[in-house]
Amino acid sequence: MFVPFKDLALASCTVLLWAAALTAQAEEHKMMHKQVASAQSMAEVVSTSGVVKGVLAETNQLKVQHQRIPEWDMRQMQMKFNLAPGLQATDFQEGQEIRFRLQQQNMMTFTITDVADQ
């Protein structure tokens, strides 16, 4: 059986394009899996401590100078945190040292979920 060169070349190109599409799809799947795993690790609750630098009663938030958080590779810094239901900003005062549990919901949303008794 004789296969013309043109038909063989067309079949080869089709196979190469199909293989490239499968490789791209596999890479995309790997990337999505990594993003899901990263998002799951971001939701992890960690414990840290810090000093209240501001009480934002109107938004039920605290500004806290927190210690380094190695689980998130986060340096020591001052940040604004949301308070979980049941916690009220008005229960805190500037200068107060607190030990708390912190949850990251997405890249820049952090919530204090619990504060240890001082």
Steps between C-alpha positions, in 0.01 A plus 500: 500500500638834395432806721567828325749724677240778526259271690780377727606858578140597576457203733829580676397863553165389639670265747746772609222754552297247696803418721566870558137557598513209747824632652351849539188353658710294744702810597182701553363222721821500708483878540135489610584225751781714645267801526238295685767361735631852558151632573443216745824577684406871511183410689713344774458653843824605671581637845703815555523796734518873471413841636176682417591825324150611411137417577267550203158462662304617194633210287561253787870476419828529686835637388758266648881501493540121476797272537652310209273222366732229367214279373417770244855630454374836628730745671411697813284797405196711581178391330127553518303187596131418484345352813299178485138500619492514879808724525448875538762764429372701797619218732862593416714804567808653342821367651339172607714191439300214355559138400261403222408252232496635148343370180579617149195482270674629186812694408422807709211411730597391850267428791577462869295194591585473868692692767662323793424623849773735617 
